[in-house]
Amino acid sequence: MAIAAHELIDLTDQDWRAHGKCSETDPDLWFAVGAREHKAAKVICRTCPVKDACLAYAMDAPVDHGIWGGLTERERRRYRRQAGVSGWRSVLASQG
């Protein structure tokens, strides 16, 4: 059985941040307001080994700015609204 790269990383105490692909890029990319920048950030997120932990952090905190786990702040708000009492994880699981 293969183990995904993100499963090999200890995700306690936000240690996952050091393993994110975003740590290798200009931080401004993740907090830009333009669609072009959002698209570029999302391309990097797709192959990030800690994408799931990043998204969970942003959804649980909640973080209301920037690209986290491959989603914009608007996309994260939409998932929270859709989920209601069932929680955001159920909405994302049903979509993918």
N, C-alpha and C positions, 0 to 999 in steps of 0.2 A: 504494500500500500504506500503510495507516494504521500509525502507530507508537504503541504504548501509552505512557501517561504515565510508567510506571515505567522504561521503556527510555530515556527522555530524561535520567534522573537518574544522575549518576556515583555508583556504589555502592561505590567504594573507600574504605577507611578509615572505614567506618561513617558516611559522610556522609549516607546514606539516612535516618538518624534524624531529621534536621532537617526532612525532607519528609513524615514520617509524620503522619497525622491525630491520633495520640495526643499529639503535641507541642502540640496545641491544646486539650487537655482536662486534667482533674484527674488527676494521676499515680496517685492512690489507686484509681481505677477499674480500672486494669490489674493491680493486685495485691490486689484484694479477694477474700474467700473465698466469698462468696455467689453462688448461681446467678443471681440477678437482675442482679448486677453483671457477671457473666461474659457474660450475654446482651447487656447494653447495650454492653459493650466489643466483642463480636463484630459487632454491627450497624455500629459505626464501622469496624471492620477490613474489612468487605466491600467498601467503596469506597475503601480506602486505596491510593494509588499505589505504595507500597513494601511492600505486604503480603508478597510473595514473598521479598524480601530480608530482611525481618524474621523470617519463619519460618525461612529458611535459617540466619540467625544463631543463632536459639534452638535449632535442631536440631543444628547443628554445634558449638556452644560446649561442651556443652549447657547451656541455661538451665533450671533446675528450678523456677521460680516465675513466676507471672503469665501474662497473655495475651500471646502473641507470634504474629504472623502469623495471627491469628484462631483460635488453638488454645490450650486450657488446658494446664497442665503434665501433667495426666493423659492428655489426648489425644496430646500429643507423646510421652510414654513408651510409649503403646500402639503408635504408629507405629514407634518404634525397635524394640520387641519383635517386632512382625510382620515387620519388614524383615530382621532378622538380618544376614547377611553381604552381602545384596544392597543394603543401604542404604535409608534412609528415603525418598529421592526416588523410588525405584521403587514403593513402596507408595502414596505420594500420587499419582503419575502414573497408576497403575492404577485409582484411584478417581475420577479426574476430569477 
